[in-house]
Amino acid sequence: MGGCHSMGRSAIVKHSQRKKEFIDLNGPKLRNNITKSPRSLTGKPYLQPGCVSERIVQVDLKTLVSLPNGFDKAEWMATNTIAFFKHINVFSGAVSELCTGTTCPTTSAAGNKTYCWQDDHGKRVKCSGPLYTDYAMSYIQELLTDENVFPTKNGSAFPIGFVFMIQKIFLYLFHIMAHLYWAHYRDIARLELHPHLNTLYAHFMAFNKEFGILDPGETAIMDDLTTAMSKHSLY
C-alpha cells in the first residue's frame, strides 16, 4: 500500500533532506474499485469489535511518537506533520468518487457535528465534504511548501508561531478523519482499508497526545473511538 502505512522511525529525515518531500505532496492515489458486497454495518460501524480491533501492524505507539534523543523537536513535529498530511490525503483520494456534493452536502461528523470553513474574512461557511477537504488540504499544502513556515535549507530556523501552525494543520486533518469515519467508513471497509485507517488514526492521536497539540475538547467527538482503540491496545 506504500503511502497508506503509518510512518515509522525509519522515515526520519534531516532538515536539508525534507525538501524532497514536497516533490509530490499528493502522493499515490487509490482507485475506488469496490467490487465486494458491503458488510452489514450500522450505527457507528467503526466501533464494532471486529472493525475497531483491526490494524496493519503491531507497534508500540508511545515509542513511535516519542522525540528521538538528540533530535530537534520542531523538526520532528514538521516531519510527522508532513507524513500525516500525505497519508490522510491518500484516504481522501480513495473515496473521492463517493464523497460528492450530493452525498456529502455538509462536512458531517459524529454527534451531529458539521464543520464549517472560515474564509479570509473570518466568516464561517458551510460547505460540502469534498469542498471542505479541498480547502483544508490546499491550505495545508501551502503551509508545508512555504519556506518561511517549514524551512528546508540548512541553518534555517522554524518561525515564531510554528507550533500554532502545527495546531491548525492538525485540527484540519482531524476534521477530515472524523468525516471519513462518520460518512465513509463503510466505503473504506468495503475497500478493506479500515486497518490502515485505524492504524493511521491511532498514530495521529498518539502523536497529538504526546505533544499536546490539540485541546481535548477539539477531539472529543471521537473519544468513543479513541477509548475503544485503547481497549484493543491500538492506542
N, CA, C and O of each residue as an XYZ file, in Angstrom:
940
protein
N       0.821     -1.218      0.000
C       0.000      0.000      0.000
C       0.853      1.266      0.000
O       0.371      2.343     -0.352
N       2.121      1.137      0.395
C       3.022      2.276      0.346
C       2.546      3.412      1.216
O       2.647      3.351      2.441
N       2.017      4.473      0.576
C       1.654      5.690      1.282
C       0.566      5.524      2.306
O       0.333      6.443      3.091
N      -0.116      4.391      2.339
C      -1.189      4.200      3.318
C      -0.651      3.806      4.676
O      -1.354      3.945      5.676
N       0.580      3.315      4.739
C       1.108      2.857      6.009
C       1.511      4.035      6.870
O       2.053      5.020      6.369
N       1.247      3.937      8.175
C       1.617      4.985      9.094
C       3.131      5.005      9.229
O       3.770      3.953      9.193
N       3.710      6.183      9.384
C       5.145      6.342      9.323
C       5.859      5.798     10.543
O       5.382      5.992     11.661
N       6.971      5.133     10.373
C       7.796      4.642     11.462
C       9.019      5.510     11.627
O       9.180      6.496     10.908
N       9.890      5.161     12.564
C      11.070      5.956     12.829
C      12.049      5.956     11.663
O      12.863      6.871     11.538
N      11.980      4.950     10.820
C      12.882      4.900      9.684
C      12.621      6.040      8.707
O      13.426      6.308      7.815
N      11.463      6.719      8.894
C      11.106      7.797      7.978
C      11.668      9.144      8.414
O      11.399     10.154      7.764
N      12.450      9.187      9.507
C      13.025     10.433      9.982
C      13.927     11.013      8.898
O      14.760     10.303      8.335
N      13.764     12.290      8.609
C      14.624     12.932      7.637
C      15.244     14.168      8.260
O      14.648     14.793      9.136
N      16.432     14.520      7.812
C      17.118     15.687      8.320
C      16.570     16.949      7.659
O      15.870     16.900      6.648
N      16.919     18.087      8.277
C      16.414     19.378      7.842
C      16.654     19.598      6.358
O      15.751     20.044      5.650
N      17.852     19.295      5.873
C      18.199     19.560      4.487
C      17.595     18.552      3.533
O      17.525     18.810      2.332
N      17.153     17.396      4.043
C      16.616     16.349      3.189
C      15.110     16.461      3.011
O      14.556     15.891      2.070
N      14.444     17.183      3.895
C      12.989     17.198      3.893
C      12.412     17.867      2.654
O      11.242     17.671      2.327
N      13.237     18.666      1.957
C      12.746     19.372      0.778
C      12.193     18.419     -0.256
O      11.218     18.746     -0.933
N      12.794     17.236     -0.398
C      12.332     16.291     -1.407
C      10.938     15.764     -1.094
O      10.284     15.197     -1.970
N      10.469     15.942      0.144
C       9.125     15.518      0.496
C       8.069     16.285     -0.299
O       6.933     15.829     -0.432
N       8.449     17.452     -0.828
C       7.471     18.308     -1.482
C       7.420     18.111     -2.987
O       6.720     18.849     -3.680
N       8.148     17.131     -3.506
C       8.116     16.870     -4.938
C       6.703     16.545     -5.385
O       6.241     17.033     -6.417
N       6.017     15.716     -4.604
C       4.630     15.367     -4.930
C       3.888     15.111     -3.641
O       3.803     13.973     -3.177
N       3.348     16.174     -3.060
C       2.653     16.035     -1.790
C       1.360     15.259     -1.928
O       0.834     14.750     -0.938
N       0.835     15.161     -3.151
C      -0.389     14.393     -3.335
C      -0.145     12.905     -3.180
O      -1.056     12.165     -2.809
N       1.068     12.456     -3.458
C       1.422     11.053     -3.263
C       0.595     10.122     -4.124
O      -0.057     10.557     -5.073
N       0.621      8.835     -3.792
C      -0.137      7.857     -4.582
C      -1.629      8.030     -4.388
O      -2.084      8.451     -3.323
N      -2.381      7.707     -5.413
C      -3.831      7.784     -5.346
C      -4.421      6.382     -5.378
O      -3.982      5.534     -6.155
N      -5.409      6.143     -4.537
C      -6.078      4.855     -4.513
C      -7.342      4.931     -5.350
O      -8.150      5.845     -5.189
N      -7.505      3.983     -6.229
C      -8.710      3.936     -7.044
C      -9.871      3.359     -6.245
O      -9.700      2.420     -5.467
N     -11.026      3.920     -6.442
C     -12.222      3.374     -5.806
C     -12.704      2.213     -6.671
O     -13.402      2.416     -7.664
N     -12.326      0.997     -6.285
C     -12.654     -0.175     -7.096
C     -13.463     -1.187     -6.294
O     -13.155     -2.379     -6.287
N     -14.511     -0.695     -5.614
C     -15.343     -1.553     -4.789
C     -16.056     -2.588     -5.660
O     -16.800     -2.239     -6.576
N     -15.822     -3.836     -5.368
C     -16.466     -4.912     -6.122
C     -17.161     -5.901     -5.204
O     -17.951     -6.721     -5.672
N     -16.885     -5.843     -3.901
C     -17.455     -6.809     -2.961
C     -18.778     -6.307     -2.409
O     -19.048     -5.107     -2.380
N     -19.584     -7.244     -1.975
C     -20.839     -6.877     -1.329
C     -20.540     -6.196     -0.012
O     -19.625     -6.622      0.692
N     -21.269     -5.158      0.351
C     -20.995     -4.429      1.579
C     -21.272     -5.266      2.822
O     -22.164     -6.114      2.848
N     -20.470     -4.991      3.851
C     -20.745     -5.624      5.143
C     -22.011     -5.020      5.724
O     -22.487     -3.978      5.275
N     -22.540     -5.692      6.722
C     -23.692     -5.135      7.431
C     -23.162     -4.246      8.541
O     -22.844     -4.720      9.631
N     -23.068     -2.956      8.257
C     -22.506     -2.014      9.209
C     -23.551     -0.955      9.523
O     -24.004     -0.237      8.632
N     -23.929     -0.860     10.776
C     -24.955      0.100     11.181
C     -24.428      0.965     12.315
O     -23.410      0.655     12.934
N     -25.148      2.069     12.580
C     -24.760      2.953     13.659
C     -23.384      3.540     13.426
O     -23.130      4.158     12.393
N     -22.497      3.346     14.387
C     -21.103      3.724     14.252
C     -20.309      2.448     13.966
O     -19.793      1.831     14.898
N     -20.203      2.048     12.726
C     -19.576      0.763     12.409
C     -18.133      0.671     12.846
O     -17.630     -0.422     13.109
N     -17.457      1.809     12.927
C     -16.049      1.788     13.315
C     -15.848      1.395     14.779
O     -14.723      1.132     15.204
N     -16.960      1.353     15.566
C     -16.850      0.943     16.965
C     -17.108     -0.546     17.166
O     -16.900     -1.061     18.264
N     -17.550     -1.236     16.140
C     -17.792     -2.671     16.268
C     -16.467     -3.391     16.538
O     -15.459     -3.100     15.894
N     -16.468     -4.334     17.494
C     -15.225     -5.023     17.872
C     -14.450     -5.586     16.685
O     -13.220     -5.526     16.658
N     -15.163     -6.131     15.710
C     -14.485     -6.714     14.561
C     -13.846     -5.694     13.648
O     -13.018     -6.039     12.805
N     -14.228     -4.429     13.813
C     -13.663     -3.350     12.999
C     -12.597     -2.570     13.753
O     -11.504     -2.339     13.235
N     -12.920     -2.167     14.977
C     -12.016     -1.296     15.720
C     -10.708     -1.988     16.098
O      -9.699     -1.323     16.336
N     -10.722     -3.305     16.152
C      -9.516     -4.035     16.567
C      -8.538     -4.261     15.426
O      -7.411     -4.699     15.659
N      -8.942     -3.973     14.213
C      -8.087     -4.279     13.064
C      -7.061     -3.179     12.818
O      -7.373     -1.990     12.877
N      -5.839     -3.601     12.541
C      -4.747     -2.673     12.229
C      -3.761     -3.381     11.321
O      -3.874     -4.586     11.093
N      -2.800     -2.643     10.804
C      -1.891     -3.236      9.837
C      -0.611     -3.759     10.465
O       0.097     -4.553      9.845
N      -0.297     -3.326     11.694
C       0.958     -3.737     12.303
C       0.872     -3.579     13.815
O       0.207     -2.672     14.317
N       1.544     -4.461     14.531
C       1.662     -4.330     15.979
C       2.826     -3.382     16.274
O       3.955     -3.634     15.854
N       2.560     -2.321     16.977
C       3.608     -1.334     17.219
C       3.370     -0.632     18.547
O       2.227     -0.410     18.947
N       4.444     -0.288     19.217
C       4.375      0.487     20.453
C       4.280      1.961     20.056
O       5.284      2.584     19.710
N       3.073      2.507     20.109
C       2.873      3.872     19.640
C       3.608      4.898     20.496
O       4.042      5.931     19.988
N       3.748      4.624     21.772
C       4.469      5.553     22.647
C       5.911      5.709     22.172
O       6.441      6.818     22.113
N       6.530      4.592     21.838
C       7.897      4.639     21.336
C       7.951      5.278     19.964
O       8.883      6.018     19.651
N       6.952      4.992     19.147
C       6.918      5.503     17.784
C       6.847      7.015     17.733
O       7.480      7.636     16.879
N       6.082      7.619     18.640
C       5.874      9.065     18.562
C       6.847      9.858     19.427
O       6.960     11.072     19.255
N       7.543      9.215     20.341
C       8.435      9.935     21.251
C       9.572     10.608     20.491
O      10.075     10.075     19.502
N       9.962     11.768     20.961
C      11.061     12.506     20.345
C      12.360     11.730     20.491
O      12.763     11.432     21.616
N      13.027     11.393     19.395
C      14.292     10.653     19.476
C      15.365     11.489     20.177
O      15.380     12.714     20.063
N      16.243     10.831     20.887
C      17.334     11.518     21.575
C      18.165     12.317     20.579
O      18.579     11.803     19.540
N      18.398     13.561     20.909
C      19.243     14.402     20.078
C      18.570     14.979     18.855
O      19.218     15.633     18.039
N      17.254     14.742     18.715
C      16.534     15.234     17.540
C      15.786     16.500     17.905
O      15.175     16.577     18.971
N      15.828     17.487     17.034
C      15.143     18.752     17.268
C      13.629     18.541     17.300
O      13.070     17.889     16.418
N      12.971     19.092     18.315
C      11.534     18.888     18.483
C      10.739     19.456     17.313
O       9.830     18.797     16.806
N      11.069     20.662     16.882
C      10.339     21.277     15.781
C      10.511     20.464     14.506
O       9.556     20.302     13.746
N      11.706     19.953     14.260
C      11.955     19.135     13.080
C      11.157     17.833     13.128
O      10.628     17.379     12.114
N      11.079     17.243     14.315
C      10.305     16.004     14.498
C       8.818     16.254     14.246
O       8.139     15.444     13.615
N       8.330     17.372     14.744
C       6.922     17.705     14.534
C       6.649     17.996     13.061
O       5.612     17.598     12.531
N       7.573     18.686     12.400
C       7.397     19.004     10.989
C       7.384     17.741     10.140
O       6.532     17.582      9.267
N       8.332     16.845     10.398
C       8.442     15.605      9.627
C       7.183     14.769      9.755
O       6.670     14.260      8.758
N       6.684     14.623     10.971
C       5.481     13.823     11.189
C       4.241     14.494     10.619
O       3.350     13.815     10.109
N       4.172     15.815     10.699
C       3.033     16.537     10.147
C       2.937     16.323      8.639
O       1.847     16.104      8.110
N       4.059     16.384      7.955
C       4.083     16.131      6.515
C       3.586     14.730      6.216
O       2.794     14.531      5.295
N       4.050     13.754      6.994
C       3.655     12.359      6.768
C       2.155     12.165      6.989
O       1.486     11.512      6.189
N       1.630     12.732      8.073
C       0.187     12.606      8.338
C      -0.622     13.236      7.206
O      -1.627     12.673      6.772
N      -0.194     14.382      6.738
C      -0.888     15.042      5.637
C      -0.927     14.140      4.404
O      -1.981     13.980      3.788
N       0.200     13.559      4.047
C       0.268     12.726      2.844
C      -0.602     11.482      2.981
O      -1.283     11.100      2.030
N      -0.590     10.849      4.144
C      -1.357      9.626      4.335
C      -2.870      9.896      4.351
O      -3.648      9.134      3.776
N      -3.268     10.964      5.003
C      -4.691     11.302      5.037
C      -5.169     11.726      3.654
O      -6.316     11.477      3.285
N      -4.300     12.356      2.904
C      -4.638     12.731      1.538
C      -4.914     11.501      0.679
O      -5.790     11.527     -0.185
N      -4.166     10.423      0.917
C      -4.384      9.174      0.192
C      -5.784      8.632      0.469
O      -6.484      8.188     -0.441
N      -6.179      8.676      1.739
C      -7.517      8.179      2.084
C      -8.617      9.041      1.481
O      -9.636      8.525      1.023
N      -8.415     10.327      1.480
C      -9.407     11.213      0.865
C      -9.560     10.878     -0.610
O     -10.671     10.868     -1.142
N      -8.445     10.606     -1.264
C      -8.490     10.240     -2.670
C      -9.202      8.926     -2.910
O      -9.846      8.739     -3.942
N      -9.087      8.014     -1.955
C      -9.690      6.690     -2.104
C     -11.211      6.748     -2.171
O     -11.840      5.901     -2.806
N     -11.803      7.745     -1.519
C     -13.268      7.850     -1.506
C     -13.754      9.088     -2.252
O     -14.911      9.485     -2.112
N     -12.878      9.696     -3.040
C     -13.240     10.951     -3.698
C     -14.427     10.801     -4.645
O     -15.193     11.747     -4.831
N     -14.589      9.614     -5.249
C     -15.708      9.409     -6.163
C     -17.027      9.222     -5.406
O     -18.105      9.346     -5.987
N     -16.935      8.928     -4.128
C     -18.127      8.711     -3.316
C     -18.463      9.920     -2.449
O     -19.617     10.125     -2.071
N     -17.440     10.719     -2.137
C     -17.658     11.929     -1.341
C     -17.898     13.076     -2.321
O     -16.953     13.680     -2.829
N     -19.149     13.362     -2.573
C     -19.525     14.387     -3.550
C     -20.442     15.418     -2.903
O     -20.859     15.269     -1.754
N     -20.741     16.446     -3.651
C     -21.656     17.455     -3.143
C     -23.043     16.909     -2.899
O     -23.801     17.462     -2.101
N     -23.384     15.825     -3.581
C     -24.692     15.198     -3.399
C     -24.727     14.290     -2.189
O     -25.660     14.353     -1.388
N     -23.706     13.436     -2.048
C     -23.671     12.503     -0.926
C     -23.276     13.184      0.372
O     -23.704     12.769      1.449
N     -22.469     14.217      0.279
C     -21.988     14.930      1.477
C     -22.199     16.434      1.293
O     -21.231     17.168      1.097
N     -23.443     16.902      1.352
C     -23.713     18.334      1.175
C     -23.110     19.191      2.280
O     -22.902     20.391      2.100
N     -22.827     18.565      3.431
C     -22.114     19.245      4.509
C     -20.970     18.337      4.960
O     -20.945     17.148      4.642
N     -20.039     18.904      5.695
C     -18.910     18.126      6.213
C     -19.307     17.598      7.586
O     -18.991     18.192      8.617
N     -20.000     16.482      7.574
C     -20.584     15.938      8.790
C     -19.588     15.069      9.555
O     -18.634     14.529      8.995
N     -19.848     14.957     10.846
C     -19.063     14.092     11.723
C     -19.993     13.592     12.821
O     -21.173     13.945     12.846
N     -19.475     12.784     13.714
C     -20.283     12.187     14.775
C     -20.938     13.267     15.644
O     -20.471     14.404     15.705
N     -22.032     12.879     16.314
C     -22.703     13.790     17.229
C     -23.359     14.971     16.557
O     -23.447     16.053     17.137
N     -23.827     14.768     15.321
C     -24.479     15.840     14.560
C     -23.568     17.045     14.342
O     -24.030     18.175     14.187
N     -22.272     16.779     14.335
C     -21.290     17.845     14.133
C     -21.163     18.163     12.655
O     -21.121     17.263     11.816
N     -21.102     19.446     12.344
C     -20.863     19.901     10.983
C     -19.714     20.897     11.006
O     -19.759     21.901     11.716
N     -18.700     20.610     10.233
C     -17.550     21.509     10.176
C     -17.758     22.565      9.103
O     -18.200     22.265      7.994
N     -17.434     23.797      9.447
C     -17.549     24.907      8.513
C     -16.165     25.443      8.183
O     -15.255     25.407      9.011
N     -16.023     25.933      6.979
C     -14.768     26.560      6.591
C     -14.821     28.043      6.932
O     -15.862     28.686      6.792
N     -13.688     28.582      7.381
C     -13.623     30.005      7.701
C     -12.888     30.713      6.578
O     -11.724     30.417      6.307
N     -13.567     31.653      5.920
C     -12.955     32.318      4.769
C     -11.959     33.390      5.212
O     -11.703     33.563      6.404
N     -11.407     34.098      4.241
C     -10.368     35.101      4.511
C     -10.878     36.256      5.362
O     -10.093     36.992      5.960
N     -12.196     36.408      5.411
C     -12.778     37.495      6.205
C     -13.259     37.015      7.574
O     -13.885     37.766      8.322
N     -12.959     35.754      7.891
C     -13.346     35.214      9.189
C     -14.768     34.703      9.245
O     -15.249     34.314     10.309
N     -15.444     34.698      8.112
C     -16.825     34.216      8.063
C     -16.856     32.702      7.965
O     -16.148     32.116      7.146
N     -17.680     32.060      8.805
C     -17.841     30.613      8.773
C     -18.830     30.232      7.678
O     -19.959     30.723      7.637
N     -18.381     29.349      6.797
C     -19.186     28.977      5.642
C     -19.396     27.466      5.625
O     -18.439     26.693      5.665
N     -20.679     27.053      5.566
C     -20.967     25.631      5.405
C     -20.636     25.224      3.976
O     -20.994     25.916      3.022
N     -19.954     24.102      3.839
C     -19.626     23.628      2.502
C     -19.662     22.104      2.479
O     -19.653     21.452      3.523
N     -19.702     21.560      1.294
C     -19.781     20.110      1.143
C     -18.509     19.432      1.645
O     -17.471     20.069      1.822
N     -18.620     18.125      1.870
C     -17.474     17.360      2.324
C     -16.263     17.486      1.415
O     -15.168     17.781      1.893
N     -16.434     17.266      0.101
C     -15.280     17.362     -0.786
C     -14.709     18.771     -0.884
O     -13.499     18.941     -1.039
N     -15.573     19.783     -0.794
C     -15.095     21.161     -0.871
C     -14.296     21.522      0.384
O     -13.251     22.167      0.295
N     -14.792     21.104      1.553
C     -14.065     21.365      2.795
C     -12.699     20.680      2.742
O     -11.682     21.274      3.097
N     -12.690     19.428      2.295
C     -11.433     18.687      2.203
C     -10.462     19.377      1.253
O      -9.269     19.480      1.536
N     -10.981     19.845      0.130
C     -10.134     20.538     -0.842
C      -9.577     21.828     -0.259
O      -8.392     22.122     -0.415
N     -10.436     22.604      0.417
C      -9.970     23.831      1.053
C      -8.877     23.533      2.082
O      -7.826     24.175      2.097
N      -9.147     22.550      2.938
C      -8.219     22.234      4.016
C      -6.881     21.726      3.482
O      -5.820     22.172      3.917
N      -6.942     20.785      2.532
C      -5.711     20.218      2.000
C      -4.903     21.245      1.207
O      -3.673     21.243      1.255
N      -5.587     22.110      0.488
C      -4.892     23.163     -0.259
C      -4.214     24.139      0.698
O      -3.077     24.557      0.476
N      -4.925     24.494      1.760
C      -4.366     25.402      2.758
C      -3.140     24.777      3.425
O      -2.112     25.432      3.593
N      -3.262     23.508      3.801
C      -2.148     22.820      4.451
C      -0.957     22.718      3.515
O       0.178     22.951      3.930
N      -1.200     22.376      2.269
C      -0.106     22.236      1.318
C       0.623     23.559      1.122
O       1.846     23.585      0.981
N      -0.128     24.656      1.113
C       0.511     25.968      1.003
C       1.456     26.211      2.176
O       2.552     26.742      1.996
N       1.029     25.822      3.376
C       1.885     25.993      4.550
C       3.125     25.100      4.467
O       4.240     25.538      4.751
N       2.911     23.846      4.074
C       4.018     22.893      4.035
C       5.071     23.266      3.005
O       6.240     22.910      3.154
N       4.669     23.978      1.965
C       5.613     24.370      0.924
C       6.102     25.806      1.080
O       6.830     26.317      0.229
N       5.702     26.445      2.163
C       6.149     27.807      2.455
C       7.468     27.739      3.215
O       7.508     27.275      4.355
N       8.522     28.191      2.602
C       9.859     28.129      3.207
C       9.935     28.915      4.505
O      10.777     28.628      5.356
N       9.063     29.903      4.664
C       9.068     30.705      5.888
C       8.400     29.998      7.063
O       8.595     30.381      8.217
N       7.612     28.968      6.768
C       6.910     28.220      7.813
C       7.572     26.858      8.048
O       7.822     26.469      9.188
N       7.849     26.146      6.961
C       8.512     24.847      7.026
C       9.832     24.940      6.260
O       9.926     24.477      5.123
N      10.856     25.543      6.886
C      12.130     25.735      6.184
C      12.813     24.407      5.853
O      12.745     23.454      6.629
N      13.461     24.358      4.712
C      14.156     23.142      4.286
C      15.650     23.368      4.094
O      16.388     22.414      3.849
N      16.108     24.610      4.200
C      17.521     24.903      3.993
C      18.304     24.725      5.288
O      17.804     25.018      6.374
N      19.526     24.245      5.161
C      20.383     24.072      6.328
C      20.568     25.403      7.052
O      20.801     26.441      6.433
N      20.459     25.345      8.370
C      20.659     26.534      9.169
C      19.434     27.400      9.340
O      19.454     28.348     10.124
N      18.365     27.095      8.621
C      17.142     27.888      8.740
C      16.382     27.494     10.004
O      16.274     26.316     10.343
N      15.864     28.501     10.686
C      15.141     28.244     11.930
C      13.635     28.226     11.670
O      13.136     28.898     10.767
N      12.929     27.448     12.476
C      11.470     27.465     12.389
C      10.969     28.782     12.988
O      11.548     29.283     13.952
N       9.912     29.336     12.430
C       9.451     30.658     12.840
C       8.749     30.657     14.194
O       8.285     29.623     14.675
N       8.685     31.831     14.787
C       7.855     32.015     15.978
C       6.406     31.771     15.546
O       5.974     32.264     14.504
N       5.680     31.030     16.329
C       4.315     30.695     15.947
C       4.214     29.395     15.179
O       3.141     29.041     14.691
N       5.339     28.670     15.067
C       5.346     27.409     14.328
C       4.385     26.403     14.956
O       3.658     25.706     14.248
N       4.386     26.330     16.285
C       3.515     25.375     16.972
C       2.050     25.693     16.690
O       1.235     24.783     16.532
N       1.714     26.974     16.625
C       0.337     27.366     16.298
C      -0.053     26.845     14.916
O      -1.177     26.382     14.718
N       0.882     26.921     13.956
C       0.623     26.418     12.611
C       0.409     24.907     12.631
O      -0.460     24.390     11.930
N       1.193     24.208     13.427
C       1.037     22.756     13.562
C      -0.343     22.439     14.143
O      -1.017     21.512     13.692
N      -0.756     23.215     15.144
C      -2.068     23.003     15.754
C      -3.181     23.188     14.727
O      -4.142     22.419     14.700
N      -3.050     24.194     13.896
C      -4.072     24.470     12.884
C      -4.135     23.335     11.858
O      -5.216     22.903     11.460
N      -2.959     22.859     11.438
C      -2.909     21.751     10.483
C      -3.528     20.506     11.092
O      -4.328     19.825     10.450
N      -3.157     20.207     12.333
C      -3.683     19.006     12.987
C      -5.199     19.087     13.146
O      -5.888     18.074     13.031
N      -5.719     20.275     13.409
C      -7.160     20.415     13.574
C      -7.887     20.099     12.259
O      -8.894     19.391     12.255
N      -7.376     20.623     11.159
C      -7.991     20.339      9.860
C      -7.883     18.852      9.512
O      -8.835     18.260      9.003
N      -6.723     18.254      9.789
C      -6.556     16.830      9.498
C      -7.488     15.985     10.352
O      -8.032     14.986      9.882
N      -7.674     16.382     11.600
C      -8.609     15.665     12.466
C     -10.024     15.769     11.920
O     -10.755     14.779     11.908
N     -10.419     16.947     11.471
C     -11.754     17.127     10.908
C     -11.969     16.187      9.719
O     -13.032     15.579      9.586
N     -10.973     16.075      8.872
C     -11.092     15.211      7.693
C     -11.211     13.754      8.109
O     -12.018     13.018      7.543
N     -10.421     13.322      9.089
C     -10.517     11.936      9.552
C     -11.856     11.676     10.223
O     -12.443     10.609     10.046
N     -12.342     12.644     10.991
C     -13.645     12.480     11.639
C     -14.736     12.321     10.588
O     -15.656     11.521     10.762
N     -14.639     13.077      9.502
C     -15.617     12.949      8.413
C     -15.470     11.595      7.711
O     -16.469     10.963      7.367
N     -14.233     11.153      7.500
C     -14.014      9.855      6.862
C     -14.655      8.735      7.674
O     -15.330      7.866      7.122
N     -14.440      8.760      8.993
C     -15.009      7.724      9.854
C     -16.542      7.782      9.850
O     -17.209      6.751      9.760
N     -17.078      8.973      9.945
C     -18.528      9.107     10.092
C     -19.273      8.861      8.776
O     -20.282      8.157      8.754
N     -18.781      9.435      7.697
C     -19.521      9.398      6.432
C     -19.060      8.315      5.465
O     -19.807      7.930      4.566
N     -17.836      7.820      5.640
C     -17.284      6.928      4.613
C     -16.641      5.659      5.145
O     -15.961      4.943      4.410
N     -16.858      5.381      6.429
C     -16.218      4.172      6.966
C     -16.693      2.917      6.243
O     -15.905      2.001      6.007
N     -17.957      2.869      5.895
C     -18.474      1.684      5.178
C     -17.736      1.495      3.853
O     -17.383      0.377      3.479
N     -17.511      2.606      3.153
C     -16.786      2.534      1.887
C     -15.349      2.049      2.111
O     -14.827      1.225      1.360
N     -14.732      2.581      3.155
C     -13.351      2.205      3.463
C     -13.278      0.737      3.850
O     -12.330      0.043      3.483
N     -14.294      0.251      4.602
C     -14.319     -1.160      4.992
C     -14.496     -2.058      3.770
O     -13.887     -3.125      3.688
N     -15.326     -1.630      2.826
C     -15.531     -2.424      1.609
C     -14.250     -2.521      0.794
O     -13.990     -3.529      0.137
N     -13.459     -1.461      0.848
C     -12.159     -1.464      0.176
C     -11.096     -2.198      0.997
O      -9.956     -2.366      0.565
N     -11.503     -2.627      2.188
C     -10.605     -3.313      3.125
C      -9.405     -2.440      3.502
O      -8.285     -2.924      3.658
N      -9.672     -1.145      3.644
C      -8.641     -0.200      4.054
C      -8.800      0.232      5.511
O      -8.012      1.035      6.011
N      -9.820     -0.301      6.195
C     -10.056      0.132      7.577
C      -8.901     -0.185      8.524
O      -8.676      0.592      9.452
N      -8.147     -1.292      8.347
C      -6.994     -1.480      9.237
C      -5.955     -0.368      9.076
O      -5.311      0.034     10.045
N      -5.798      0.124      7.844
C      -4.861      1.216      7.591
C      -5.356      2.507      8.236
O      -4.581      3.237      8.854
N      -6.653      2.784      8.087
C      -7.216      3.994      8.675
C      -7.128      3.936     10.196
O      -6.783      4.933     10.831
N      -7.433      2.787     10.784
C      -7.332      2.635     12.236
C      -5.912      2.892     12.719
O      -5.698      3.592     13.709
N      -4.944      2.318     12.010
C      -3.546      2.490     12.399
C      -3.128      3.946     12.274
O      -2.430      4.475     13.140
N      -3.551      4.585     11.205
C      -3.227      5.991     10.995
C      -3.862      6.872     12.065
O      -3.218      7.771     12.606
N      -5.137      6.606     12.364
C      -5.824      7.401     13.389
C      -5.154      7.230     14.749
O      -4.928      8.208     15.462
N      -4.838      5.988     15.105
C      -4.203      5.729     16.395
C      -2.840      6.413     16.479
O      -2.486      6.980     17.512
N      -2.075      6.354     15.381
C      -0.767      7.010     15.332
C      -0.930      8.527     15.466
O      -0.206      9.172     16.224
N      -1.876      9.081     14.731
C      -2.142     10.518     14.758
C      -2.514     10.978     16.161
O      -1.990     11.978     16.651
N      -3.420     10.247     16.808
C      -3.872     10.635     18.137
C      -2.791     10.437     19.189
O      -2.713     11.200     20.152
N      -1.959      9.422     19.012
C      -0.854      9.207     19.944
C       0.160     10.351     19.838
O       0.674     10.829     20.849
N       0.436     10.775     18.623
C       1.355     11.899     18.417
C       0.748     13.175     18.989
O       1.438     13.967     19.632
N      -0.539     13.366     18.752
C      -1.251     14.525     19.288
C      -1.170     14.564     20.813
O      -0.926     15.616     21.403
N      -1.376     13.419     21.437
C      -1.328     13.346     22.901
C       0.084     13.573     23.428
O       0.276     14.260     24.431
N       1.058     13.001     22.757
C       2.449     13.108     23.208
C       2.910     14.559     23.272
O       3.646     14.942     24.182
N       2.476     15.367     22.303
C       2.951     16.748     22.235
C       1.870     17.774     22.590
O       2.084     18.978     22.449
N       0.700     17.291     23.053
C      -0.357     18.196     23.494
C      -0.748     19.202     22.438
O      -0.885     20.391     22.725
N      -0.928     18.730     21.207
C      -1.163     19.644     20.094
C      -2.572     20.214     20.110
O      -2.745     21.431     20.054
N      -3.568     19.367     20.185
C      -4.959     19.826     20.161
C      -5.580     19.783     21.551
O      -5.266     18.910     22.360
N      -6.460     20.735     21.811
C      -7.211     20.728     23.056
C      -8.148     19.523     23.065
O      -8.764     19.223     22.042
N      -8.271     18.822     24.200
C      -9.143     17.643     24.257
C     -10.563     17.900     23.770
O     -11.197     17.009     23.206
N     -11.058     19.099     23.980
C     -12.406     19.424     23.527
C     -12.538     19.404     22.011
O     -13.628     19.180     21.484
N     -11.439     19.634     21.313
C     -11.480     19.671     19.856
C     -11.567     18.277     19.242
O     -11.960     18.128     18.085
N     -11.201     17.259     20.015
C     -11.237     15.879     19.513
C     -12.263     15.024     20.248
O     -12.325     13.811     20.048
N     -13.065     15.655     21.094
C     -13.991     14.921     21.962
C     -15.014     14.089     21.193
O     -15.445     13.042     21.679
N     -15.407     14.536     20.007
C     -16.441     13.801     19.279
C     -15.980     12.403     18.861
O     -16.801     11.555     18.512
N     -14.669     12.165     18.898
C     -14.145     10.853     18.548
C     -13.585     10.116     19.763
O     -12.849      9.139     19.621
N     -13.935     10.586     20.947
C     -13.425      9.955     22.168
C     -13.856      8.492     22.275
O     -13.111      7.661     22.794
N     -15.055      8.178     21.785
C     -15.503      6.788     21.883
C     -14.612      5.864     21.065
O     -14.328      4.744     21.489
N     -14.171      6.320     19.902
C     -13.261      5.518     19.087
C     -11.891      5.416     19.743
O     -11.291      4.341     19.782
N     -11.403      6.531     20.252
C     -10.094      6.535     20.907
C     -10.092      5.591     22.100
O      -9.133      4.848     22.307
N     -11.175      5.620     22.890
C     -11.284      4.730     24.032
C     -11.369      3.280     23.601
O     -10.722      2.417     24.194
N     -12.165      3.002     22.568
C     -12.311      1.648     22.068
C     -10.977      1.108     21.564
O     -10.652     -0.062     21.767
N     -10.215      1.964     20.911
C      -8.902      1.540     20.420
C      -7.957      1.212     21.563
O      -7.164      0.275     21.474
N      -8.046      1.986     22.637
C      -7.184      1.724     23.786
C      -7.463      0.365     24.411
O      -6.554     -0.287     24.925
N      -8.727     -0.062     24.365
C      -9.102     -1.367     24.914
C      -8.542     -2.500     24.066
O      -8.362     -3.621     24.544
N      -8.268     -2.193     22.803
C      -7.695     -3.199     21.904
C      -6.192     -2.965     21.696
O      -5.580     -3.493     20.768
N      -5.627     -2.155     22.595
C      -4.187     -1.878     22.577
C      -3.725     -1.227     21.274
O      -2.588     -1.424     20.845
N      -4.610     -0.452     20.648
C      -4.203      0.280     19.462
C      -3.727      1.679     19.827
O      -3.083      2.357     19.026
N      -4.057      2.109     21.059
C      -3.716      3.491     21.397
C      -3.466      3.579     22.890
O      -3.162      4.655     23.404
